[in-house]
Amino acid sequence: MRRTRLTPEREAELYEAVLDILREVGYDALTMDAVAARTHSSKATLYRQWKGKPELVVSALRHKKPIKLADIDTGSVRGDLQAMVCEADDAQMEQDAALMRGLGHAIHTNPDLHRALRELLIEPEMAGMEAMLRRAVDRGEIAAGTLALDFVPHMMLGAFLTRPLVEDRNADPVYLSRYIDAVVLPALGL
């Protein structure tokens, strides 16, 4: 576990710098030296706080998330899914798309980044999504044997990643909201 010697403000400043560099040059060209220079900090401080570049980058991504899935509970699966996508504005969605482009290739070629991404970001969010869907099953909104339950995360991520490829436009909250109503909810039998 990392030490907490940095103030929350300083940590947020470091995370913003990491994300800016990531958008500018991509993961492979992002270096701890560049982060240290941009933030006027030492590499030793960065390595003391985070094990290395993968952990720093994923921690910055996690910090930037506007809402954690585990924190969403509106009382309905539709409300939960809508809350999940409506927290970000168009500018945030554009920044997120730029971050995904900056990470795209590196996720598949860098095992340390892939591991850190799974441990620090994906697994906690998957647990939040599973809890959200389990509550919907427990409330009787979704039938327990619904085959699409296992594929909701894939559908949501797919919408975010494929719209730029298919339509040459970023997925925005309006698009994702329509997608939930037209694709995800019907797949769940709603």
FENJOCOR-V471416 format. One record per backbone hydrogen bond with DSSP energy under -0.5 kcal/mol. CO is the residue of the C=O (numbers start at 1). NH is the residue of the N-H. E is the energy in kcal/mol with one decimal. If there is no record, write none. Layout:
# FENJOCOR-V471416
co=CO nh=NH e=E
co=CO nh=NH e=E
This chain:
# FENJOCOR-V471416
co=7 nh=11 e=-2.7
co=8 nh=12 e=-2.4
co=9 nh=13 e=-2.1
co=10 nh=14 e=-2.3
co=11 nh=15 e=-2.5
co=12 nh=16 e=-2.4
co=13 nh=17 e=-2.0
co=14 nh=18 e=-2.4
co=15 nh=19 e=-2.5
co=16 nh=20 e=-2.5
co=17 nh=21 e=-2.6
co=18 nh=22 e=-2.6
co=19 nh=23 e=-2.4
co=20 nh=24 e=-2.0
co=21 nh=25 e=-2.9
co=21 nh=26 e=-0.6
co=22 nh=26 e=-1.9
co=26 nh=30 e=-0.8
co=27 nh=30 e=-0.8
co=31 nh=35 e=-2.1
co=32 nh=36 e=-2.8
co=33 nh=37 e=-2.7
co=34 nh=38 e=-2.6
co=35 nh=39 e=-2.2
co=36 nh=40 e=-0.7
co=36 nh=41 e=-2.2
co=37 nh=40 e=-0.7
co=42 nh=46 e=-1.8
co=43 nh=47 e=-2.9
co=44 nh=48 e=-2.1
co=45 nh=49 e=-2.2
co=46 nh=50 e=-2.9
co=48 nh=3 e=-0.7
co=52 nh=56 e=-2.1
co=53 nh=57 e=-2.8
co=54 nh=58 e=-2.5
co=55 nh=59 e=-2.3
co=56 nh=60 e=-2.1
co=57 nh=61 e=-2.2
co=58 nh=62 e=-2.6
co=59 nh=63 e=-2.4
co=60 nh=64 e=-1.7
co=61 nh=65 e=-1.0
co=62 nh=65 e=-0.6
co=68 nh=71 e=-1.9
co=69 nh=72 e=-1.7
co=71 nh=73 e=-0.5
co=76 nh=80 e=-2.5
co=77 nh=81 e=-2.7
co=78 nh=82 e=-2.8
co=79 nh=83 e=-2.5
co=80 nh=84 e=-1.9
co=81 nh=85 e=-1.2
co=82 nh=86 e=-2.1
co=83 nh=87 e=-0.7
co=85 nh=88 e=-0.6
co=89 nh=93 e=-2.4
co=90 nh=94 e=-2.2
co=91 nh=95 e=-2.2
co=92 nh=96 e=-2.6
co=93 nh=97 e=-2.3
co=94 nh=98 e=-2.0
co=95 nh=99 e=-2.2
co=96 nh=100 e=-2.3
co=97 nh=101 e=-2.2
co=98 nh=102 e=-2.0
co=99 nh=103 e=-1.4
co=100 nh=104 e=-2.1
co=102 nh=27 e=-2.4
co=103 nh=107 e=-2.4
co=104 nh=108 e=-0.7
co=105 nh=108 e=-0.8
co=105 nh=109 e=-1.1
co=106 nh=110 e=-2.1
co=109 nh=111 e=-0.6
co=110 nh=114 e=-2.5
co=111 nh=115 e=-2.5
co=112 nh=116 e=-2.5
co=113 nh=117 e=-2.9
co=114 nh=118 e=-2.3
co=115 nh=119 e=-2.9
co=116 nh=120 e=-2.8
co=117 nh=121 e=-1.7
co=117 nh=122 e=-2.7
co=118 nh=123 e=-3.1
co=121 nh=125 e=-1.7
co=122 nh=126 e=-3.1
co=123 nh=127 e=-2.3
co=124 nh=128 e=-1.8
co=125 nh=129 e=-2.5
co=126 nh=130 e=-2.9
co=127 nh=131 e=-2.2
co=128 nh=132 e=-2.1
co=129 nh=133 e=-2.5
co=130 nh=134 e=-2.6
co=131 nh=135 e=-2.3
co=132 nh=136 e=-1.5
co=133 nh=137 e=-2.1
co=134 nh=138 e=-2.9
co=135 nh=139 e=-2.2
co=136 nh=141 e=-2.1
co=136 nh=142 e=-1.1
co=137 nh=140 e=-1.1
co=143 nh=146 e=-1.9
co=146 nh=149 e=-1.4
co=147 nh=150 e=-1.0
co=148 nh=151 e=-1.7
co=148 nh=152 e=-0.6
co=149 nh=152 e=-0.9
co=151 nh=155 e=-2.6
co=152 nh=156 e=-2.6
co=153 nh=157 e=-2.5
co=154 nh=158 e=-2.6
co=155 nh=159 e=-2.2
co=156 nh=160 e=-1.6
co=157 nh=161 e=-2.5
co=158 nh=162 e=-2.8
co=159 nh=163 e=-1.3
co=162 nh=166 e=-2.8
co=163 nh=167 e=-3.0
co=163 nh=168 e=-0.7
co=163 nh=169 e=-0.8
co=164 nh=168 e=-0.8
co=172 nh=176 e=-2.8
co=173 nh=177 e=-2.3
co=174 nh=178 e=-2.2
co=175 nh=179 e=-2.6
co=176 nh=180 e=-2.3
co=177 nh=181 e=-1.9
co=178 nh=182 e=-2.6
co=179 nh=183 e=-2.8
co=179 nh=184 e=-1.3
co=180 nh=185 e=-2.8
co=183 nh=187 e=-1.9
co=184 nh=188 e=-1.5
co=185 nh=190 e=-2.9
co=186 nh=189 e=-1.5
